[in-house]
Amino acid sequence: MRDRGVAPRALRALTDWAFSAFAAFAGDGLTRLELLHQVDNAASCRVAQKSRYALASLLRRAISTYGRATSEAAASEATRTSPGR
């Protein structure tokens, strides 16, 4: 399943859905979504980039889901590009 573009398409679909589904939330709706991914995982970084998530910051000493410290994680964000989205 690698290199078929499945993950970027799925993330874009979820991102588009979130922006549209919550359009009426708090007046302006969602204006930004954050995605956390491992810096040392090139595939995760590519998925974020292909899905229109821009690198926003690096998080030091990120804790993995298994409770142990891992390498740096990146916080990437997608912003709503138009009010009707």
mmCIF file of the N, C-alpha and C atoms, coordinates in Angstrom:
data_MODEL
# 
_entry.id   MODEL 
# 
loop_
_atom_site.group_PDB 
_atom_site.id 
_atom_site.type_symbol 
_atom_site.label_atom_id 
_atom_site.label_alt_id 
_atom_site.label_comp_id 
_atom_site.label_asym_id 
_atom_site.label_entity_id 
_atom_site.label_seq_id 
_atom_site.pdbx_PDB_ins_code 
_atom_site.Cartn_x 
_atom_site.Cartn_y 
_atom_site.Cartn_z 
_atom_site.occupancy 
_atom_site.B_iso_or_equiv 
_atom_site.pdbx_formal_charge 
_atom_site.auth_seq_id 
_atom_site.auth_comp_id 
_atom_site.auth_asym_id 
_atom_site.auth_atom_id 
_atom_site.pdbx_PDB_model_num 
ATOM 1   N N  . MET A 1 1  ? 0.808   -1.201 0.000  1.00 0.00 ? 1  MET A N  1 
ATOM 2   C CA . MET A 1 1  ? 0.000   0.000  0.000  1.00 0.00 ? 1  MET A CA 1 
ATOM 3   C C  . MET A 1 1  ? 0.852   1.266  0.000  1.00 0.00 ? 1  MET A C  1 
ATOM 4   N N  . ARG A 1 2  ? 2.133   1.138  0.164  1.00 0.00 ? 2  ARG A N  1 
ATOM 5   C CA . ARG A 1 2  ? 2.984   2.329  0.166  1.00 0.00 ? 2  ARG A CA 1 
ATOM 6   C C  . ARG A 1 2  ? 3.058   2.957  -1.216 1.00 0.00 ? 2  ARG A C  1 
ATOM 7   N N  . ASP A 1 3  ? 3.267   4.260  -1.206 1.00 0.00 ? 3  ASP A N  1 
ATOM 8   C CA . ASP A 1 3  ? 3.463   5.046  -2.436 1.00 0.00 ? 3  ASP A CA 1 
ATOM 9   C C  . ASP A 1 3  ? 2.279   5.026  -3.388 1.00 0.00 ? 3  ASP A C  1 
ATOM 10  N N  . ARG A 1 4  ? 1.100   4.802  -2.862 1.00 0.00 ? 4  ARG A N  1 
ATOM 11  C CA . ARG A 1 4  ? -0.106  4.857  -3.695 1.00 0.00 ? 4  ARG A CA 1 
ATOM 12  C C  . ARG A 1 4  ? -0.943  6.102  -3.399 1.00 0.00 ? 4  ARG A C  1 
ATOM 13  N N  . GLY A 1 5  ? -0.486  6.890  -2.440 1.00 0.00 ? 5  GLY A N  1 
ATOM 14  C CA . GLY A 1 5  ? -1.189  8.121  -2.116 1.00 0.00 ? 5  GLY A CA 1 
ATOM 15  C C  . GLY A 1 5  ? -2.426  7.944  -1.267 1.00 0.00 ? 5  GLY A C  1 
ATOM 16  N N  . VAL A 1 6  ? -2.587  6.777  -0.650 1.00 0.00 ? 6  VAL A N  1 
ATOM 17  C CA . VAL A 1 6  ? -3.783  6.505  0.153  1.00 0.00 ? 6  VAL A CA 1 
ATOM 18  C C  . VAL A 1 6  ? -3.826  7.394  1.399  1.00 0.00 ? 6  VAL A C  1 
ATOM 19  N N  . ALA A 1 7  ? -2.741  7.452  2.136  1.00 0.00 ? 7  ALA A N  1 
ATOM 20  C CA . ALA A 1 7  ? -2.722  8.233  3.378  1.00 0.00 ? 7  ALA A CA 1 
ATOM 21  C C  . ALA A 1 7  ? -2.938  9.730  3.131  1.00 0.00 ? 7  ALA A C  1 
ATOM 22  N N  . PRO A 1 8  ? -2.253  10.342 2.151  1.00 0.00 ? 8  PRO A N  1 
ATOM 23  C CA . PRO A 1 8  ? -2.510  11.768 1.904  1.00 0.00 ? 8  PRO A CA 1 
ATOM 24  C C  . PRO A 1 8  ? -3.958  12.044 1.481  1.00 0.00 ? 8  PRO A C  1 
ATOM 25  N N  . ARG A 1 9  ? -4.518  11.169 0.644  1.00 0.00 ? 9  ARG A N  1 
ATOM 26  C CA . ARG A 1 9  ? -5.916  11.365 0.226  1.00 0.00 ? 9  ARG A CA 1 
ATOM 27  C C  . ARG A 1 9  ? -6.863  11.235 1.410  1.00 0.00 ? 9  ARG A C  1 
ATOM 28  N N  . ALA A 1 10 ? -6.605  10.268 2.274  1.00 0.00 ? 10 ALA A N  1 
ATOM 29  C CA . ALA A 1 10 ? -7.452  10.078 3.462  1.00 0.00 ? 10 ALA A CA 1 
ATOM 30  C C  . ALA A 1 10 ? -7.340  11.277 4.401  1.00 0.00 ? 10 ALA A C  1 
ATOM 31  N N  . LEU A 1 11 ? -6.130  11.779 4.613  1.00 0.00 ? 11 LEU A N  1 
ATOM 32  C CA . LEU A 1 11 ? -5.943  12.930 5.498  1.00 0.00 ? 11 LEU A CA 1 
ATOM 33  C C  . LEU A 1 11 ? -6.584  14.180 4.912  1.00 0.00 ? 11 LEU A C  1 
ATOM 34  N N  . ARG A 1 12 ? -6.450  14.380 3.593  1.00 0.00 ? 12 ARG A N  1 
ATOM 35  C CA . ARG A 1 12 ? -7.104  15.535 2.957  1.00 0.00 ? 12 ARG A CA 1 
ATOM 36  C C  . ARG A 1 12 ? -8.622  15.427 3.092  1.00 0.00 ? 12 ARG A C  1 
ATOM 37  N N  . ALA A 1 13 ? -9.169  14.238 2.901  1.00 0.00 ? 13 ALA A N  1 
ATOM 38  C CA . ALA A 1 13 ? -10.622 14.047 3.020  1.00 0.00 ? 13 ALA A CA 1 
ATOM 39  C C  . ALA A 1 13 ? -11.080 14.340 4.444  1.00 0.00 ? 13 ALA A C  1 
ATOM 40  N N  . LEU A 1 14 ? -10.340 13.852 5.435  1.00 0.00 ? 14 LEU A N  1 
ATOM 41  C CA . LEU A 1 14 ? -10.698 14.108 6.829  1.00 0.00 ? 14 LEU A CA 1 
ATOM 42  C C  . LEU A 1 14 ? -10.570 15.592 7.158  1.00 0.00 ? 14 LEU A C  1 
ATOM 43  N N  . THR A 1 15 ? -9.529  16.237 6.659  1.00 0.00 ? 15 THR A N  1 
ATOM 44  C CA . THR A 1 15 ? -9.323  17.672 6.887  1.00 0.00 ? 15 THR A CA 1 
ATOM 45  C C  . THR A 1 15 ? -10.458 18.480 6.268  1.00 0.00 ? 15 THR A C  1 
ATOM 46  N N  . ASP A 1 16 ? -10.788 18.179 5.016  1.00 0.00 ? 16 ASP A N  1 
ATOM 47  C CA . ASP A 1 16 ? -11.885 18.882 4.343  1.00 0.00 ? 16 ASP A CA 1 
ATOM 48  C C  . ASP A 1 16 ? -13.204 18.661 5.084  1.00 0.00 ? 16 ASP A C  1 
ATOM 49  N N  . TRP A 1 17 ? -13.438 17.418 5.524  1.00 0.00 ? 17 TRP A N  1 
ATOM 50  C CA . TRP A 1 17 ? -14.666 17.114 6.265  1.00 0.00 ? 17 TRP A CA 1 
ATOM 51  C C  . TRP A 1 17 ? -14.720 17.921 7.556  1.00 0.00 ? 17 TRP A C  1 
ATOM 52  N N  . ALA A 1 18 ? -13.610 17.970 8.294  1.00 0.00 ? 18 ALA A N  1 
ATOM 53  C CA . ALA A 1 18 ? -13.594 18.683 9.578  1.00 0.00 ? 18 ALA A CA 1 
ATOM 54  C C  . ALA A 1 18 ? -13.898 20.165 9.382  1.00 0.00 ? 18 ALA A C  1 
ATOM 55  N N  . PHE A 1 19 ? -13.283 20.780 8.375  1.00 0.00 ? 19 PHE A N  1 
ATOM 56  C CA . PHE A 1 19 ? -13.545 22.195 8.136  1.00 0.00 ? 19 PHE A CA 1 
ATOM 57  C C  . PHE A 1 19 ? -15.002 22.435 7.736  1.00 0.00 ? 19 PHE A C  1 
ATOM 58  N N  . SER A 1 20 ? -15.570 21.548 6.935  1.00 0.00 ? 20 SER A N  1 
ATOM 59  C CA . SER A 1 20 ? -16.965 21.753 6.504  1.00 0.00 ? 20 SER A CA 1 
ATOM 60  C C  . SER A 1 20 ? -17.963 21.347 7.582  1.00 0.00 ? 20 SER A C  1 
ATOM 61  N N  . ALA A 1 21 ? -17.705 20.267 8.304  1.00 0.00 ? 21 ALA A N  1 
ATOM 62  C CA . ALA A 1 21 ? -18.645 19.785 9.315  1.00 0.00 ? 21 ALA A CA 1 
ATOM 63  C C  . ALA A 1 21 ? -18.767 20.752 10.487 1.00 0.00 ? 21 ALA A C  1 
ATOM 64  N N  . PHE A 1 22 ? -17.708 21.445 10.794 1.00 0.00 ? 22 PHE A N  1 
ATOM 65  C CA . PHE A 1 22 ? -17.725 22.364 11.926 1.00 0.00 ? 22 PHE A CA 1 
ATOM 66  C C  . PHE A 1 22 ? -17.773 23.825 11.477 1.00 0.00 ? 22 PHE A C  1 
ATOM 67  N N  . ALA A 1 23 ? -18.291 24.067 10.286 1.00 0.00 ? 23 ALA A N  1 
ATOM 68  C CA . ALA A 1 23 ? -18.345 25.425 9.723  1.00 0.00 ? 23 ALA A CA 1 
ATOM 69  C C  . ALA A 1 23 ? -19.151 26.370 10.602 1.00 0.00 ? 23 ALA A C  1 
ATOM 70  N N  . ALA A 1 24 ? -20.179 25.877 11.251 1.00 0.00 ? 24 ALA A N  1 
ATOM 71  C CA . ALA A 1 24 ? -21.028 26.739 12.072 1.00 0.00 ? 24 ALA A CA 1 
ATOM 72  C C  . ALA A 1 24 ? -20.578 26.793 13.530 1.00 0.00 ? 24 ALA A C  1 
ATOM 73  N N  . PHE A 1 25 ? -19.571 26.017 13.878 1.00 0.00 ? 25 PHE A N  1 
ATOM 74  C CA . PHE A 1 25 ? -19.101 25.949 15.257 1.00 0.00 ? 25 PHE A CA 1 
ATOM 75  C C  . PHE A 1 25 ? -18.469 27.267 15.675 1.00 0.00 ? 25 PHE A C  1 
ATOM 76  N N  . ALA A 1 26 ? -18.945 27.853 16.733 1.00 0.00 ? 26 ALA A N  1 
ATOM 77  C CA . ALA A 1 26 ? -18.400 29.094 17.300 1.00 0.00 ? 26 ALA A CA 1 
ATOM 78  C C  . ALA A 1 26 ? -18.355 30.226 16.278 1.00 0.00 ? 26 ALA A C  1 
ATOM 79  N N  . GLY A 1 27 ? -19.337 30.290 15.416 1.00 0.00 ? 27 GLY A N  1 
ATOM 80  C CA . GLY A 1 27 ? -19.415 31.392 14.461 1.00 0.00 ? 27 GLY A CA 1 
ATOM 81  C C  . GLY A 1 27 ? -18.556 31.212 13.236 1.00 0.00 ? 27 GLY A C  1 
ATOM 82  N N  . ASP A 1 28 ? -17.242 31.220 13.409 1.00 0.00 ? 28 ASP A N  1 
ATOM 83  C CA . ASP A 1 28 ? -16.321 31.126 12.279 1.00 0.00 ? 28 ASP A CA 1 
ATOM 84  C C  . ASP A 1 28 ? -15.972 29.692 11.920 1.00 0.00 ? 28 ASP A C  1 
ATOM 85  N N  . GLY A 1 29 ? -16.358 28.740 12.729 1.00 0.00 ? 29 GLY A N  1 
ATOM 86  C CA . GLY A 1 29 ? -15.974 27.354 12.483 1.00 0.00 ? 29 GLY A CA 1 
ATOM 87  C C  . GLY A 1 29 ? -14.519 27.131 12.814 1.00 0.00 ? 29 GLY A C  1 
ATOM 88  N N  . LEU A 1 30 ? -14.013 25.999 12.404 1.00 0.00 ? 30 LEU A N  1 
ATOM 89  C CA . LEU A 1 30 ? -12.599 25.712 12.619 1.00 0.00 ? 30 LEU A CA 1 
ATOM 90  C C  . LEU A 1 30 ? -11.762 26.598 11.708 1.00 0.00 ? 30 LEU A C  1 
ATOM 91  N N  . THR A 1 31 ? -10.667 27.082 12.213 1.00 0.00 ? 31 THR A N  1 
ATOM 92  C CA . THR A 1 31 ? -9.768  27.876 11.383 1.00 0.00 ? 31 THR A CA 1 
ATOM 93  C C  . THR A 1 31 ? -8.419  27.194 11.213 1.00 0.00 ? 31 THR A C  1 
ATOM 94  N N  . ARG A 1 32 ? -8.140  26.191 12.065 1.00 0.00 ? 32 ARG A N  1 
ATOM 95  C CA . ARG A 1 32 ? -6.842  25.511 12.000 1.00 0.00 ? 32 ARG A CA 1 
ATOM 96  C C  . ARG A 1 32 ? -6.966  24.106 12.574 1.00 0.00 ? 32 ARG A C  1 
ATOM 97  N N  . LEU A 1 33 ? -6.268  23.170 11.965 1.00 0.00 ? 33 LEU A N  1 
ATOM 98  C CA . LEU A 1 33 ? -6.139  21.809 12.490 1.00 0.00 ? 33 LEU A CA 1 
ATOM 99  C C  . LEU A 1 33 ? -4.666  21.527 12.676 1.00 0.00 ? 33 LEU A C  1 
ATOM 100 N N  . GLU A 1 34 ? -4.324  20.800 13.727 1.00 0.00 ? 34 GLU A N  1 
ATOM 101 C CA . GLU A 1 34 ? -2.932  20.433 13.961 1.00 0.00 ? 34 GLU A CA 1 
ATOM 102 C C  . GLU A 1 34 ? -2.756  18.933 13.774 1.00 0.00 ? 34 GLU A C  1 
ATOM 103 N N  . LEU A 1 35 ? -1.628  18.558 13.230 1.00 0.00 ? 35 LEU A N  1 
ATOM 104 C CA . LEU A 1 35 ? -1.272  17.164 12.995 1.00 0.00 ? 35 LEU A CA 1 
ATOM 105 C C  . LEU A 1 35 ? 0.067   16.917 13.663 1.00 0.00 ? 35 LEU A C  1 
ATOM 106 N N  . LEU A 1 36 ? 0.146   15.923 14.517 1.00 0.00 ? 36 LEU A N  1 
ATOM 107 C CA . LEU A 1 36 ? 1.418   15.565 15.147 1.00 0.00 ? 36 LEU A CA 1 
ATOM 108 C C  . LEU A 1 36 ? 1.982   14.340 14.444 1.00 0.00 ? 36 LEU A C  1 
ATOM 109 N N  . HIS A 1 37 ? 3.257   14.403 14.112 1.00 0.00 ? 37 HIS A N  1 
ATOM 110 C CA . HIS A 1 37 ? 3.914   13.273 13.451 1.00 0.00 ? 37 HIS A CA 1 
ATOM 111 C C  . HIS A 1 37 ? 5.387   13.267 13.815 1.00 0.00 ? 37 HIS A C  1 
ATOM 112 N N  . GLN A 1 38 ? 6.022   12.128 13.660 1.00 0.00 ? 38 GLN A N  1 
ATOM 113 C CA . GLN A 1 38 ? 7.433   11.979 14.000 1.00 0.00 ? 38 GLN A CA 1 
ATOM 114 C C  . GLN A 1 38 ? 8.323   12.636 12.954 1.00 0.00 ? 38 GLN A C  1 
ATOM 115 N N  . VAL A 1 39 ? 9.280   13.404 13.417 1.00 0.00 ? 39 VAL A N  1 
ATOM 116 C CA . VAL A 1 39 ? 10.228  14.077 12.529 1.00 0.00 ? 39 VAL A CA 1 
ATOM 117 C C  . VAL A 1 39 ? 11.104  13.057 11.800 1.00 0.00 ? 39 VAL A C  1 
ATOM 118 N N  . ASP A 1 40 ? 11.478  11.993 12.488 1.00 0.00 ? 40 ASP A N  1 
ATOM 119 C CA . ASP A 1 40 ? 12.385  11.018 11.879 1.00 0.00 ? 40 ASP A CA 1 
ATOM 120 C C  . ASP A 1 40 ? 11.650  9.966  11.039 1.00 0.00 ? 40 ASP A C  1 
ATOM 121 N N  . ASN A 1 41 ? 10.368  10.138 10.816 1.00 0.00 ? 41 ASN A N  1 
ATOM 122 C CA . ASN A 1 41 ? 9.604   9.238  9.964  1.00 0.00 ? 41 ASN A CA 1 
ATOM 123 C C  . ASN A 1 41 ? 9.306   9.987  8.659  1.00 0.00 ? 41 ASN A C  1 
ATOM 124 N N  . ALA A 1 42 ? 10.139  9.730  7.655  1.00 0.00 ? 42 ALA A N  1 
ATOM 125 C CA . ALA A 1 42 ? 10.027  10.465 6.391  1.00 0.00 ? 42 ALA A CA 1 
ATOM 126 C C  . ALA A 1 42 ? 8.658   10.296 5.744  1.00 0.00 ? 42 ALA A C  1 
ATOM 127 N N  . ALA A 1 43 ? 8.072   9.115  5.857  1.00 0.00 ? 43 ALA A N  1 
ATOM 128 C CA . ALA A 1 43 ? 6.758   8.881  5.257  1.00 0.00 ? 43 ALA A CA 1 
ATOM 129 C C  . ALA A 1 43 ? 5.690   9.754  5.915  1.00 0.00 ? 43 ALA A C  1 
ATOM 130 N N  . SER A 1 44 ? 5.733   9.883  7.228  1.00 0.00 ? 44 SER A N  1 
ATOM 131 C CA . SER A 1 44 ? 4.765   10.733 7.935  1.00 0.00 ? 44 SER A CA 1 
ATOM 132 C C  . SER A 1 44 ? 4.924   12.194 7.527  1.00 0.00 ? 44 SER A C  1 
ATOM 133 N N  . CYS A 1 45 ? 6.160   12.628 7.378  1.00 0.00 ? 45 CYS A N  1 
ATOM 134 C CA . CYS A 1 45 ? 6.411   14.010 6.955  1.00 0.00 ? 45 CYS A CA 1 
ATOM 135 C C  . CYS A 1 45 ? 5.876   14.252 5.549  1.00 0.00 ? 45 CYS A C  1 
ATOM 136 N N  . ARG A 1 46 ? 6.058   13.274 4.649  1.00 0.00 ? 46 ARG A N  1 
ATOM 137 C CA . ARG A 1 46 ? 5.550   13.408 3.276  1.00 0.00 ? 46 ARG A CA 1 
ATOM 138 C C  . ARG A 1 46 ? 4.025   13.455 3.252  1.00 0.00 ? 46 ARG A C  1 
ATOM 139 N N  . VAL A 1 47 ? 3.393   12.634 4.074  1.00 0.00 ? 47 VAL A N  1 
ATOM 140 C CA . VAL A 1 47 ? 1.922   12.646 4.143  1.00 0.00 ? 47 VAL A CA 1 
ATOM 141 C C  . VAL A 1 47 ? 1.450   14.024 4.579  1.00 0.00 ? 47 VAL A C  1 
ATOM 142 N N  . ALA A 1 48 ? 2.078   14.594 5.594  1.00 0.00 ? 48 ALA A N  1 
ATOM 143 C CA . ALA A 1 48 ? 1.691   15.925 6.070  1.00 0.00 ? 48 ALA A CA 1 
ATOM 144 C C  . ALA A 1 48 ? 1.852   16.961 4.955  1.00 0.00 ? 48 ALA A C  1 
ATOM 145 N N  . GLN A 1 49 ? 2.988   16.938 4.276  1.00 0.00 ? 49 GLN A N  1 
ATOM 146 C CA . GLN A 1 49 ? 3.239   17.905 3.208  1.00 0.00 ? 49 GLN A CA 1 
ATOM 147 C C  . GLN A 1 49 ? 2.252   17.748 2.059  1.00 0.00 ? 49 GLN A C  1 
ATOM 148 N N  . LYS A 1 50 ? 2.026   16.511 1.622  1.00 0.00 ? 50 LYS A N  1 
ATOM 149 C CA . LYS A 1 50 ? 1.111   16.269 0.509  1.00 0.00 ? 50 LYS A CA 1 
ATOM 150 C C  . LYS A 1 50 ? -0.331  16.625 0.860  1.00 0.00 ? 50 LYS A C  1 
ATOM 151 N N  . SER A 1 51 ? -0.628  16.662 2.152  1.00 0.00 ? 51 SER A N  1 
ATOM 152 C CA . SER A 1 51 ? -1.990  16.944 2.609  1.00 0.00 ? 51 SER A CA 1 
ATOM 153 C C  . SER A 1 51 ? -2.195  18.408 2.971  1.00 0.00 ? 51 SER A C  1 
ATOM 154 N N  . ARG A 1 52 ? -1.268  19.247 2.547  1.00 0.00 ? 52 ARG A N  1 
ATOM 155 C CA . ARG A 1 52 ? -1.350  20.704 2.752  1.00 0.00 ? 52 ARG A CA 1 
ATOM 156 C C  . ARG A 1 52 ? -1.194  21.116 4.213  1.00 0.00 ? 52 ARG A C  1 
ATOM 157 N N  . TYR A 1 53 ? -0.451  20.335 4.983  1.00 0.00 ? 53 TYR A N  1 
ATOM 158 C CA . TYR A 1 53 ? -0.135  20.708 6.360  1.00 0.00 ? 53 TYR A CA 1 
ATOM 159 C C  . TYR A 1 53 ? 1.264   21.300 6.368  1.00 0.00 ? 53 TYR A C  1 
ATOM 160 N N  . ALA A 1 54 ? 1.393   22.522 6.827  1.00 0.00 ? 54 ALA A N  1 
ATOM 161 C CA . ALA A 1 54 ? 2.691   23.200 6.874  1.00 0.00 ? 54 ALA A CA 1 
ATOM 162 C C  . ALA A 1 54 ? 3.330   22.994 8.239  1.00 0.00 ? 54 ALA A C  1 
ATOM 163 N N  . LEU A 1 55 ? 4.636   22.793 8.264  1.00 0.00 ? 55 LEU A N  1 
ATOM 164 C CA . LEU A 1 55 ? 5.356   22.618 9.518  1.00 0.00 ? 55 LEU A CA 1 
ATOM 165 C C  . LEU A 1 55 ? 5.210   23.883 10.360 1.00 0.00 ? 55 LEU A C  1 
ATOM 166 N N  . ALA A 1 56 ? 4.716   23.731 11.564 1.00 0.00 ? 56 ALA A N  1 
ATOM 167 C CA . ALA A 1 56 ? 4.492   24.879 12.443 1.00 0.00 ? 56 ALA A CA 1 
ATOM 168 C C  . ALA A 1 56 ? 5.538   24.946 13.546 1.00 0.00 ? 56 ALA A C  1 
ATOM 169 N N  . SER A 1 57 ? 5.902   23.801 14.111 1.00 0.00 ? 57 SER A N  1 
ATOM 170 C CA . SER A 1 57 ? 6.876   23.802 15.198 1.00 0.00 ? 57 SER A CA 1 
ATOM 171 C C  . SER A 1 57 ? 7.358   22.384 15.465 1.00 0.00 ? 57 SER A C  1 
ATOM 172 N N  . LEU A 1 58 ? 8.447   22.303 16.230 1.00 0.00 ? 58 LEU A N  1 
ATOM 173 C CA . LEU A 1 58 ? 8.959   21.016 16.682 1.00 0.00 ? 58 LEU A CA 1 
ATOM 174 C C  . LEU A 1 58 ? 8.677   20.889 18.165 1.00 0.00 ? 58 LEU A C  1 
ATOM 175 N N  . LEU A 1 59 ? 8.254   19.725 18.565 1.00 0.00 ? 59 LEU A N  1 
ATOM 176 C CA . LEU A 1 59 ? 7.969   19.449 19.969 1.00 0.00 ? 59 LEU A CA 1 
ATOM 177 C C  . LEU A 1 59 ? 9.063   18.541 20.505 1.00 0.00 ? 59 LEU A C  1 
ATOM 178 N N  . ARG A 1 60 ? 9.792   18.996 21.455 1.00 0.00 ? 60 ARG A N  1 
ATOM 179 C CA . ARG A 1 60 ? 10.884  18.211 22.025 1.00 0.00 ? 60 ARG A CA 1 
ATOM 180 C C  . ARG A 1 60 ? 10.333  17.197 23.031 1.00 0.00 ? 60 ARG A C  1 
ATOM 181 N N  . ARG A 1 61 ? 11.042  16.096 23.143 1.00 0.00 ? 61 ARG A N  1 
ATOM 182 C CA . ARG A 1 61 ? 10.710  15.051 24.105 1.00 0.00 ? 61 ARG A CA 1 
ATOM 183 C C  . ARG A 1 61 ? 9.258   14.604 24.017 1.00 0.00 ? 61 ARG A C  1 
ATOM 184 N N  . ALA A 1 62 ? 8.823   14.362 22.837 1.00 0.00 ? 62 ALA A N  1 
ATOM 185 C CA . ALA A 1 62 ? 7.456   13.892 22.644 1.00 0.00 ? 62 ALA A CA 1 
ATOM 186 C C  . ALA A 1 62 ? 7.312   12.518 23.289 1.00 0.00 ? 62 ALA A C  1 
ATOM 187 N N  . ILE A 1 63 ? 6.156   12.258 23.851 1.00 0.00 ? 63 ILE A N  1 
ATOM 188 C CA . ILE A 1 63 ? 5.876   10.973 24.474 1.00 0.00 ? 63 ILE A CA 1 
ATOM 189 C C  . ILE A 1 63 ? 5.065   10.138 23.495 1.00 0.00 ? 63 ILE A C  1 
ATOM 190 N N  . SER A 1 64 ? 5.516   8.934  23.260 1.00 0.00 ? 64 SER A N  1 
ATOM 191 C CA . SER A 1 64 ? 4.799   8.069  22.331 1.00 0.00 ? 64 SER A CA 1 
ATOM 192 C C  . SER A 1 64 ? 3.561   7.494  23.004 1.00 0.00 ? 64 SER A C  1 
ATOM 193 N N  . THR A 1 65 ? 2.758   6.798  22.258 1.00 0.00 ? 65 THR A N  1 
ATOM 194 C CA . THR A 1 65 ? 1.553   6.189  22.808 1.00 0.00 ? 65 THR A CA 1 
ATOM 195 C C  . THR A 1 65 ? 1.886   5.073  23.781 1.00 0.00 ? 65 THR A C  1 
ATOM 196 N N  . TYR A 1 66 ? 3.124   4.612  23.761 1.00 0.00 ? 66 TYR A N  1 
ATOM 197 C CA . TYR A 1 66 ? 3.537   3.551  24.676 1.00 0.00 ? 66 TYR A CA 1 
ATOM 198 C C  . TYR A 1 66 ? 4.172   4.098  25.948 1.00 0.00 ? 66 TYR A C  1 
ATOM 199 N N  . GLY A 1 67 ? 4.197   5.424  26.099 1.00 0.00 ? 67 GLY A N  1 
ATOM 200 C CA . GLY A 1 67 ? 4.656   6.036  27.325 1.00 0.00 ? 67 GLY A CA 1 
ATOM 201 C C  . GLY A 1 67 ? 6.143   6.285  27.432 1.00 0.00 ? 67 GLY A C  1 
ATOM 202 N N  . ARG A 1 68 ? 6.908   5.988  26.404 1.00 0.00 ? 68 ARG A N  1 
ATOM 203 C CA . ARG A 1 68 ? 8.345   6.255  26.490 1.00 0.00 ? 68 ARG A CA 1 
ATOM 204 C C  . ARG A 1 68 ? 8.700   7.462  25.608 1.00 0.00 ? 68 ARG A C  1 
ATOM 205 N N  . ALA A 1 69 ? 9.769   8.137  25.990 1.00 0.00 ? 69 ALA A N  1 
ATOM 206 C CA . ALA A 1 69 ? 10.187  9.313  25.226 1.00 0.00 ? 69 ALA A CA 1 
ATOM 207 C C  . ALA A 1 69 ? 10.661  8.878  23.847 1.00 0.00 ? 69 ALA A C  1 
ATOM 208 N N  . THR A 1 70 ? 10.340  9.668  22.858 1.00 0.00 ? 70 THR A N  1 
ATOM 209 C CA . THR A 1 70 ? 10.748  9.373  21.492 1.00 0.00 ? 70 THR A CA 1 
ATOM 210 C C  . THR A 1 70 ? 11.532  10.554 20.954 1.00 0.00 ? 70 THR A C  1 
ATOM 211 N N  . SER A 1 71 ? 11.905  10.461 19.712 1.00 0.00 ? 71 SER A N  1 
ATOM 212 C CA . SER A 1 71 ? 12.573  11.587 19.070 1.00 0.00 ? 71 SER A CA 1 
ATOM 213 C C  . SER A 1 71 ? 11.565  12.723 18.901 1.00 0.00 ? 71 SER A C  1 
ATOM 214 N N  . GLU A 1 72 ? 12.032  13.807 18.377 1.00 0.00 ? 72 GLU A N  1 
ATOM 215 C CA . GLU A 1 72 ? 11.175  14.977 18.210 1.00 0.00 ? 72 GLU A CA 1 
ATOM 216 C C  . GLU A 1 72 ? 9.943   14.679 17.365 1.00 0.00 ? 72 GLU A C  1 
ATOM 217 N N  . ALA A 1 73 ? 8.867   15.327 17.713 1.00 0.00 ? 73 ALA A N  1 
ATOM 218 C CA . ALA A 1 73 ? 7.650   15.257 16.915 1.00 0.00 ? 73 ALA A CA 1 
ATOM 219 C C  . ALA A 1 73 ? 7.440   16.625 16.292 1.00 0.00 ? 73 ALA A C  1 
ATOM 220 N N  . ALA A 1 74 ? 6.770   16.646 15.173 1.00 0.00 ? 74 ALA A N  1 
ATOM 221 C CA . ALA A 1 74 ? 6.474   17.902 14.499 1.00 0.00 ? 74 ALA A CA 1 
ATOM 222 C C  . ALA A 1 74 ? 4.996   18.203 14.655 1.00 0.00 ? 74 ALA A C  1 
ATOM 223 N N  . ALA A 1 75 ? 4.697   19.454 14.829 1.00 0.00 ? 75 ALA A N  1 
ATOM 224 C CA . ALA A 1 75 ? 3.309   19.903 14.813 1.00 0.00 ? 75 ALA A CA 1 
ATOM 225 C C  . ALA A 1 75 ? 3.124   20.651 13.504 1.00 0.00 ? 75 ALA A C  1 
ATOM 226 N N  . SER A 1 76 ? 2.320   20.079 12.646 1.00 0.00 ? 76 SER A N  1 
ATOM 227 C CA . SER A 1 76 ? 2.030   20.717 11.370 1.00 0.00 ? 76 SER A CA 1 
ATOM 228 C C  . SER A 1 76 ? 0.590   21.167 11.407 1.00 0.00 ? 76 SER A C  1 
ATOM 229 N N  . GLU A 1 77 ? 0.265   22.193 10.639 1.00 0.00 ? 77 GLU A N  1 
ATOM 230 C CA . GLU A 1 77 ? -1.102  22.685 10.689 1.00 0.00 ? 77 GLU A CA 1 
ATOM 231 C C  . GLU A 1 77 ? -1.649  22.976 9.314  1.00 0.00 ? 77 GLU A C  1 
ATOM 232 N N  . ALA A 1 78 ? -2.940  22.785 9.206  1.00 0.00 ? 78 ALA A N  1 
ATOM 233 C CA . ALA A 1 78 ? -3.681  23.144 7.997  1.00 0.00 ? 78 ALA A CA 1 
ATOM 234 C C  . ALA A 1 78 ? -4.611  24.283 8.397  1.00 0.00 ? 78 ALA A C  1 
ATOM 235 N N  . THR A 1 79 ? -4.705  25.266 7.549  1.00 0.00 ? 79 THR A N  1 
ATOM 236 C CA . THR A 1 79 ? -5.616  26.381 7.822  1.00 0.00 ? 79 THR A CA 1 
ATOM 237 C C  . THR A 1 79 ? -6.710  26.396 6.778  1.00 0.00 ? 79 THR A C  1 
ATOM 238 N N  . ARG A 1 80 ? -7.863  26.868 7.191  1.00 0.00 ? 80 ARG A N  1 
ATOM 239 C CA . ARG A 1 80 ? -8.983  26.982 6.252  1.00 0.00 ? 80 ARG A CA 1 
ATOM 240 C C  . ARG A 1 80 ? -8.632  28.043 5.240  1.00 0.00 ? 80 ARG A C  1 
ATOM 241 N N  . THR A 1 81 ? -8.739  27.723 3.963  1.00 0.00 ? 81 THR A N  1 
ATOM 242 C CA . THR A 1 81 ? -8.307  28.655 2.922  1.00 0.00 ? 81 THR A CA 1 
ATOM 243 C C  . THR A 1 81 ? -9.390  29.591 2.451  1.00 0.00 ? 81 THR A C  1 
ATOM 244 N N  . SER A 1 82 ? -10.645 29.217 2.649  1.00 0.00 ? 82 SER A N  1 
ATOM 245 C CA . SER A 1 82 ? -11.721 30.107 2.240  1.00 0.00 ? 82 SER A CA 1 
ATOM 246 C C  . SER A 1 82 ? -12.874 29.984 3.218  1.00 0.00 ? 82 SER A C  1 
ATOM 247 N N  . PRO A 1 83 ? -13.665 31.047 3.413  1.00 0.00 ? 83 PRO A N  1 
ATOM 248 C CA . PRO A 1 83 ? -14.738 31.012 4.396  1.00 0.00 ? 83 PRO A CA 1 
ATOM 249 C C  . PRO A 1 83 ? -15.782 29.934 4.117  1.00 0.00 ? 83 PRO A C  1 
ATOM 250 N N  . GLY A 1 84 ? -15.979 29.569 2.872  1.00 0.00 ? 84 GLY A N  1 
ATOM 251 C CA . GLY A 1 84 ? -16.994 28.581 2.560  1.00 0.00 ? 84 GLY A CA 1 
ATOM 252 C C  . GLY A 1 84 ? -16.532 27.149 2.652  1.00 0.00 ? 84 GLY A C  1 
ATOM 253 N N  . ARG A 1 85 ? -15.315 26.915 3.013  1.00 0.00 ? 85 ARG A N  1 
ATOM 254 C CA . ARG A 1 85 ? -14.771 25.569 3.029  1.00 0.00 ? 85 ARG A CA 1 
ATOM 255 C C  . ARG A 1 85 ? -15.211 24.783 4.209  1.00 0.00 ? 85 ARG A C  1 
# 
